[in-house]
Amino acid sequence: AMKRYILKMGEKSRMNRNPKFSYENWGPTFFSFKYLQFVLKVKWKRLEDEAYEGHPAPNTPVVNLSGEVCHLLDFMKDNRPLILNFGSCT
């Protein structure tokens, strides 16, 4: 039932039109114990990373274009504001 649901969501988002997106490549690992452990670990680490209006931004880890792990506030320069732009290339 879950496989049918995921594939139906793939149809809505048109992911199934991508020849490299095959359920057989990623589906069996999606509900594995290792995947569940990973998700819980990430969620646990991010519990404190919540942004509230008028409060300092969380200094979350990010990966730069070189693949190095740094922190969000490492990009601050002097007294200038840090502007984040989120988008998608799909």
N, C-alpha and C positions, 0 to 999 in steps of 0.2 A: 504493500500500500504506500509506503514511504517513497519507494522508487518511482511509482506512478506519479505521486505528488511532485517530487523534485523534477521529473521530466516534464510535467505539465507547466511548472514554473519556468523551466527552460524554454518552453515554447512561447510563453508570454513575453519573456525578455529577449527572445530570438537567439539565445545562446546556442540552441541546437543547430543553428545554421552554420556555426563555426565547425569546420571539419576536425579541428584539434580538440574540440570539447566533446569528448565521448564519455558517457556515464561509466563505461567499463574501465576507463583510465583512473577515475577518482572515486566513483561510487562505493566500491568495497571498503575503502579506508575512511569514508565519511562518518560512519557510525561505529568505528572501532574504539576500543578502550584507550588506545594511544591518543587518538584524536580528542576524545573526551577529556583525558588528562591535560592535554595542551590547552583546550578551551578554558577549563577550570583554572589552570595556572595563570593564563592571561587575565581572566576576569578577576582573580584574587589580587594580582599585582595592580590592577587598575581601579580597585575600589576607592582609593583616595583621590583619583584623578577626575575630579568633577569641577567644572567651572561655574562660578556664581557671579552674577552681575555685581560689580563694585568690589570684588575681591581679587587677589592676585591669581593669575593663570597658573594651572598646574605645570610643573616642569617635566613633562613627559619625555621619554626617550623617543628619538626619531632616527631614521636612517637617511643620510645625505646621499647625493647622487654618486659619490665615490664608494658607497656601501659601508661607510663608517657609522657606528652608532654614537650619537651625541644626544644632547638634550635641547629641547625647544628653546629655552631661554639663552642658550649659547649663541644664538643668532642675533641677540639684542646688541645694538651699537649705541653707545653713549646714552643720550636722553631721547633718542628717536623711537617712535612707536614701532612695534613689530606687527606687520600685517600678514595674515595667513590667508591664502587663496586656495580653496578646495575645488577640485574638478575631476573630470573623468575623461579618459581618452578613448572610450568605447563608443 
